[in-house]
Amino acid sequence: MSDPETVARAYYEAIDDGRYEKLRTLLGTDFLHDRPDRGIEGPDEFVRFMREERPLTATTHEIDSCYRNGSSVAIQGRLRRDGETLFAFVDVHAIEDERIARLRTYTE
């Protein structure tokens, strides 16, 4: 059984490594991502967006802090590319049944 922090950290590892099949297994069936620029509904739509449409690629997520409140986890970090910080973020992951049900992203 995975704790919510482990699930959230695995999410970033899957994206950074381009392991989209692994990413899909981390998302709940009714997954919803609320981003500053858009909302993405459904795990398959989200994986497609990450694979084909995201505006910044060849990036890594550097996690600075993790805050857990029950089954929710807030991750504070920075998106980096070529050693440079592109922006800071806070992601709030709502975990249900060991999968990410909802994700809300806040950026600078």
One Martini backbone bead per residue (centre of mass of N, CA, C, O) as a GRO file, in nm:
protein
  108
    1MET     BB    1   0.096   0.037   0.024
    2SER     BB    2   0.054   0.373  -0.060
    3ASP     BB    3   0.136   0.676   0.009
    4PRO     BB    4   0.068   0.993  -0.091
    5GLU     BB    5   0.365   1.085  -0.130
    6THR     BB    6   0.454   0.855  -0.317
    7VAL     BB    7   0.254   0.916  -0.542
    8ALA     BB    8   0.342   1.207  -0.600
    9ARG     BB    9   0.641   1.146  -0.666
   10ALA     BB   10   0.580   0.947  -0.902
   11TYR     BB   11   0.458   1.155  -1.091
   12TYR     BB   12   0.723   1.316  -1.148
   13GLU     BB   13   0.896   1.081  -1.245
   14ALA     BB   14   0.722   1.003  -1.489
   15ILE     BB   15   0.744   1.270  -1.638
   16ASP     BB   16   1.058   1.308  -1.643
   17ASP     BB   17   1.090   1.004  -1.786
   18GLY     BB   18   0.850   0.940  -1.992
   19ARG     BB   19   0.631   0.751  -1.821
   20TYR     BB   20   0.311   0.721  -1.927
   21GLU     BB   21   0.209   0.451  -1.818
   22LYS     BB   22   0.271   0.513  -1.524
   23LEU     BB   23   0.106   0.768  -1.501
   24ARG     BB   24  -0.170   0.635  -1.556
   25THR     BB   25  -0.162   0.450  -1.288
   26LEU     BB   26  -0.184   0.721  -1.092
   27LEU     BB   27  -0.472   0.767  -1.208
   28GLY     BB   28  -0.784   0.825  -1.185
   29THR     BB   29  -1.084   0.786  -1.354
   30ASP     BB   30  -1.166   1.109  -1.253
   31PHE     BB   31  -0.953   1.291  -1.337
   32LEU     BB   32  -0.835   1.627  -1.229
   33HIS     BB   33  -0.689   1.925  -1.379
   34ASP     BB   34  -0.598   2.236  -1.225
   35ARG     BB   35  -0.497   2.507  -1.409
   36PRO     BB   36  -0.421   2.827  -1.492
   37ASP     BB   37  -0.484   2.760  -1.822
   38ARG     BB   38  -0.649   2.487  -1.735
   39GLY     BB   39  -0.855   2.203  -1.783
   40ILE     BB   40  -0.828   1.843  -1.711
   41GLU     BB   41  -1.011   1.559  -1.819
   42GLY     BB   42  -0.886   1.277  -1.758
   43PRO     BB   43  -0.633   1.052  -1.790
   44ASP     BB   44  -0.596   1.033  -2.100
   45GLU     BB   45  -0.587   1.338  -2.158
   46PHE     BB   46  -0.346   1.401  -1.979
   47VAL     BB   47  -0.138   1.215  -2.112
   48ARG     BB   48  -0.160   1.341  -2.389
   49PHE     BB   49  -0.071   1.621  -2.307
   50MET     BB   50   0.208   1.541  -2.192
   51ARG     BB   51   0.309   1.407  -2.462
   52GLU     BB   52   0.195   1.642  -2.697
   53GLU     BB   53   0.125   1.962  -2.553
   54ARG     BB   54   0.318   2.064  -2.373
   55PRO     BB   55   0.507   2.357  -2.352
   56LEU     BB   56   0.713   2.202  -2.155
   57THR     BB   57   1.012   2.034  -2.206
   58ALA     BB   58   1.278   1.895  -2.077
   59THR     BB   59   1.203   1.854  -1.768
   60THR     BB   60   1.215   1.920  -1.408
   61HIS     BB   61   1.124   1.824  -1.080
   62GLU     BB   62   1.178   2.014  -0.786
   63ILE     BB   63   1.161   1.920  -0.459
   64ASP     BB   64   1.121   2.098  -0.148
   65SER     BB   65   0.820   2.020  -0.043
   66CYS     BB   66   0.603   1.833   0.192
   67TYR     BB   67   0.243   1.822   0.253
   68ARG     BB   68   0.031   1.659   0.486
   69ASN     BB   69  -0.342   1.592   0.468
   70GLY     BB   70  -0.406   1.305   0.486
   71SER     BB   71  -0.494   1.249   0.142
   72SER     BB   72  -0.327   1.508   0.111
   73VAL     BB   73  -0.083   1.677  -0.113
   74ALA     BB   74   0.176   1.918  -0.093
   75ILE     BB   75   0.383   2.053  -0.351
   76GLN     BB   76   0.697   2.211  -0.343
   77GLY     BB   77   0.848   2.373  -0.637
   78ARG     BB   78   1.050   2.327  -0.942
   79LEU     BB   79   1.091   2.413  -1.272
   80ARG     BB   80   1.338   2.259  -1.488
   81ARG     BB   81   1.599   2.371  -1.733
   82ASP     BB   82   1.919   2.350  -1.779
   83GLY     BB   83   1.953   2.454  -1.460
   84GLU     BB   84   1.685   2.622  -1.478
   85THR     BB   85   1.444   2.819  -1.343
   86LEU     BB   86   1.117   2.875  -1.450
   87PHE     BB   87   0.928   2.783  -1.193
   88ALA     BB   88   0.710   2.792  -0.938
   89PHE     BB   89   0.528   2.546  -0.729
   90VAL     BB   90   0.195   2.419  -0.636
   91ASP     BB   91   0.073   2.097  -0.553
   92VAL     BB   92  -0.253   1.944  -0.516
   93HIS     BB   93  -0.314   1.621  -0.395
   94ALA     BB   94  -0.579   1.393  -0.441
   95ILE     BB   95  -0.613   1.090  -0.269
   96GLU     BB   96  -0.755   0.781  -0.410
   97ASP     BB   97  -0.684   0.468  -0.399
   98GLU     BB   98  -0.373   0.533  -0.477
   99ARG     BB   99  -0.477   0.789  -0.643
  100ILE     BB  100  -0.515   1.057  -0.852
  101ALA     BB  101  -0.798   1.262  -0.860
  102ARG     BB  102  -0.666   1.549  -0.790
  103LEU     BB  103  -0.520   1.855  -0.943
  104ARG     BB  104  -0.362   2.150  -0.817
  105THR     BB  105  -0.217   2.439  -0.971
  106TYR     BB  106   0.043   2.662  -0.862
  107THR     BB  107   0.179   2.978  -0.972
  108GLU     BB  108   0.366   3.268  -1.028
   0.00000   0.00000   0.00000
